[in-house]
Amino acid sequence: MMQLGIIATPQEKSFKYAKDKGLNFLELCINEGNDVEAFYKDRNELSQLIDKYDIHVQSIGRWKSLRIDSKGKVIDEELQRCFQLIDVASELECTNFVSGCNYVEELSYFDNCSAAIDFFSKLIEYAKPKGVTISSYNCRKVNFVHNPVAWKLIHGHIKELGIKFDPSHSRYFGGDYLQETMDWGQRFNHVHLKGSLIIGGERVDDPPAGLDQTDWKTFISLLRFKGYEGGLSIEPHSPVWTGELGEDGINYTIDYMKSLLFLNK
């Protein structure tokens, strides 16, 4: 059964916010520039907050970091940070860790794919005994593993590698998010709900999901067809929908998605 959650910071107020909104989970993103060591040290406090609010952590991810150096080798310092995040995920009984992989211009596409396979394979080898699955993400930020060509090579080779999917990234870069879901939805481990608005071929704004151009009804039905039972994570991302308007937008998305998921019964 699909559950509804939201991306948030690893603080008590986030758990209370999710509880008050009637959501099921939080997604925590410990990105480049965030303190991985501090997050690791706070894992026991996070466990207590999970119990206190009955809101679990469905996914932990890390965006915008360099994983591969100019020679195509995995950067060990970054690998160790990912291992720490996987450790936290395991202790919090969070089953999904999300990562991308940077493209090295000095290398061929084949060599970049080989380096990505090496990196993701190391993550999977470390995470599997801990009960955590690994997913790539289709965001373009410091990441080239975001489209069917890369998936065919990298995910085709690593059968245990999942995908974190966000329809907006596909839309903004000329992809077909419904076809990608049809072809690869069985590999989806986590999904972002971020609206997208394109006028005259140009990205305009990321309004709340349900108030945008994404065909969410068809997308959710396609996820059901593919047997998806993971999380649907709301991602507020608009510079326009902030403050009181932003809260209204989040409330709209929650009500809209709950209606599509039959959670208002």
C-alpha positions in Angstrom: 0.0 0.0 0.0 1.4 3.4 -1.0 2.0 5.8 1.8 2.1 9.6 1.8 5.0 11.6 3.4 7.1 14.7 3.0 10.7 15.8 2.7 11.8 17.5 5.9 14.8 18.3 8.2 15.9 15.8 10.9 14.3 17.8 13.7 11.5 17.1 16.2 9.3 19.8 14.6 9.3 17.8 11.4 7.9 14.8 13.0 5.2 16.8 14.8 4.4 18.6 11.5 4.0 15.3 9.7 1.8 13.9 12.5 -0.4 17.0 12.5 -0.8 16.8 8.7 -1.9 13.1 8.9 1.1 11.9 7.0 2.9 8.5 7.4 6.6 9.3 7.0 9.4 11.7 6.6 12.2 11.7 4.0 15.5 13.0 5.2 18.0 14.4 2.7 21.6 14.9 4.0 23.1 16.6 1.0 26.5 18.0 0.1 27.2 20.7 2.7 25.1 19.0 5.5 27.0 17.5 8.4 26.8 13.7 8.0 28.8 13.1 11.2 26.3 15.2 13.3 23.4 13.3 11.7 25.0 10.0 12.5 25.5 11.1 16.1 21.9 12.1 16.4 20.5 8.8 15.2 19.3 7.7 18.7 17.4 10.9 19.1 15.7 10.3 15.8 14.8 6.8 16.8 13.1 8.3 19.9 11.2 10.8 17.8 9.9 8.0 15.5 8.5 6.2 18.6 7.1 9.4 20.1 5.2 10.6 17.0 4.7 7.2 15.3 6.1 8.7 12.1 8.7 6.6 10.4 11.6 7.6 8.1 10.9 6.0 4.7 14.0 7.2 2.8 17.4 8.8 3.5 19.2 10.4 0.6 22.3 12.4 -0.4 22.3 14.8 -3.3 24.9 17.0 -5.1 28.1 15.2 -3.9 31.0 14.0 -6.1 31.3 10.2 -5.9 33.9 9.7 -8.7 37.2 11.5 -9.2 38.8 12.6 -12.4 40.4 9.2 -13.0 37.2 7.3 -12.6 37.8 6.0 -9.1 35.3 6.1 -6.2 36.1 8.8 -3.7 36.6 6.9 -0.5 35.7 9.9 1.8 32.3 10.2 0.1 31.8 6.4 0.1 32.3 6.4 3.9 29.8 9.2 4.3 27.3 7.2 2.4 28.1 4.2 4.6 27.3 6.3 7.7 24.0 7.3 6.2 23.2 3.7 5.4 24.0 2.8 9.0 21.5 5.4 10.2 18.9 4.1 7.8 19.4 0.5 9.1 19.1 1.6 12.7 16.0 3.6 12.0 14.5 0.6 10.0 14.4 2.9 7.0 14.7 0.5 4.0 15.8 3.0 1.2 19.0 5.0 0.7 19.1 7.3 -2.4 22.2 8.5 -4.2 23.3 9.9 -7.6 26.6 9.6 -9.4 28.5 12.5 -11.0 29.7 12.5 -14.7 33.4 12.9 -15.3 34.0 14.9 -18.5 37.5 13.5 -18.9 36.1 10.0 -19.3 34.0 8.3 -22.0 30.3 7.6 -21.3 31.2 3.9 -21.1 33.9 4.6 -18.4 31.4 6.8 -16.5 28.9 4.0 -16.5 31.6 1.6 -15.3 32.5 3.9 -12.5 28.9 4.3 -11.5 28.4 0.6 -11.5 31.4 0.3 -9.2 30.1 3.0 -6.8 26.5 1.6 -6.6 27.8 -1.9 -6.3 29.8 -0.9 -3.2 26.8 0.7 -1.7 24.6 -2.4 -2.3 27.3 -4.7 -0.9 27.4 -2.7 2.3 23.7 -2.1 2.6 22.2 -5.5 1.8 23.2 -7.2 5.1 21.7 -4.2 6.9 18.3 -4.5 5.3 18.7 -1.3 3.2 18.1 -1.1 -0.6 19.9 1.4 -2.8 18.3 3.7 -5.4 19.6 6.1 -7.9 17.7 9.4 -8.4 16.5 11.0 -11.6 17.4 14.5 -10.5 20.1 16.1 -12.8 22.1 17.7 -9.9 25.6 16.3 -10.0 24.2 13.1 -11.5 24.0 11.5 -14.9 22.1 8.3 -13.9 18.7 9.9 -14.6 17.3 8.5 -17.8 16.4 5.3 -19.6 19.8 5.1 -21.5 21.8 5.2 -18.2 19.3 2.9 -16.5 19.5 0.3 -19.4 23.3 0.1 -18.9 23.7 0.6 -15.2 20.5 -0.8 -13.7 20.5 -3.4 -16.4 23.8 -4.6 -15.0 23.0 -4.2 -11.3 19.7 -6.0 -10.9 19.3 -4.9 -7.2 19.7 -1.2 -7.9 16.4 0.7 -7.6 15.2 4.1 -8.8 13.9 7.2 -6.9 11.6 8.8 -9.5 10.3 12.4 -9.8 8.1 13.1 -12.8 9.1 16.8 -12.9 12.7 16.0 -13.7 11.6 14.0 -16.7 9.2 16.7 -17.9 11.7 19.5 -17.6 14.3 17.7 -19.7 12.1 16.5 -22.5 11.4 13.0 -21.2 8.2 11.0 -21.1 7.5 10.3 -17.4 4.6 8.0 -18.1 6.6 5.9 -20.6 9.6 5.8 -18.2 7.2 4.6 -15.4 5.8 2.0 -17.7 9.2 0.7 -18.7 11.0 1.1 -15.3 8.3 1.4 -12.7 9.0 -2.1 -11.4 12.4 -0.7 -10.2 11.0 2.3 -8.4 11.7 2.3 -4.7 10.7 5.8 -3.9 8.7 8.6 -5.6 8.7 12.4 -5.2 5.6 14.5 -5.6 6.7 17.8 -7.0 4.6 19.8 -9.4 5.9 21.2 -12.7 4.7 24.0 -14.9 6.1 24.5 -18.5 4.9 27.3 -20.7 6.3 27.8 -24.2 8.8 25.1 -23.6 10.3 26.9 -20.6 10.2 25.9 -16.9 8.0 28.4 -15.0 7.5 27.1 -11.5 7.2 24.0 -9.3 3.6 24.5 -8.0 2.1 22.0 -5.5 1.4 18.6 -6.9 -2.1 18.6 -8.1 -2.0 22.3 -9.1 0.4 21.7 -12.0 0.5 20.0 -15.4 1.5 16.5 -14.3 -1.1 13.8 -15.0 -1.1 12.5 -11.5 -4.2 10.4 -11.9 -2.6 8.4 -14.8 0.8 8.3 -13.0 -0.7 6.9 -9.8 -2.7 4.4 -11.7 0.4 3.3 -13.6 2.3 2.9 -10.3 -0.5 0.6 -9.2 -0.2 -1.3 -12.5 3.5 -1.8 -11.9 2.9 -3.0 -8.3 4.5 -0.1 -6.6 4.0 0.0 -2.8 6.6 2.5 -1.7 6.4 6.0 -0.5 5.1 9.1 -2.2 7.1 12.0 -0.8 5.8 15.6 -1.1 8.6 18.0 -2.1 7.7 21.7 -1.7 10.0 23.4 -4.1 8.4 26.6 -5.4 9.7 30.2 -4.7 6.2 31.4 -5.1 4.3 28.9 -2.9 5.8 29.9 0.4 4.5 31.1 3.8 0.7 30.8 4.2 0.3 30.2 0.5 2.8 27.4 0.7 0.9 25.7 3.6 -2.3 26.0 1.6 -0.5 24.3 -1.3 0.8 21.4 0.9 -2.7 20.9 2.4 -4.1 20.8 -1.1 -1.6 18.2 -2.2 -2.2 16.1 0.8 -6.0 16.1 0.3 -5.6 15.5 -3.5 -3.2 12.6 -3.1 -5.2 11.0 -0.3 -8.2 11.1 -2.6 -6.2 9.3 -5.4 -4.9 6.8 -2.9 -8.3 6.3 -1.2 -6.9 7.3 2.1 -9.9 9.5 3.0 -12.3 6.5 3.5 
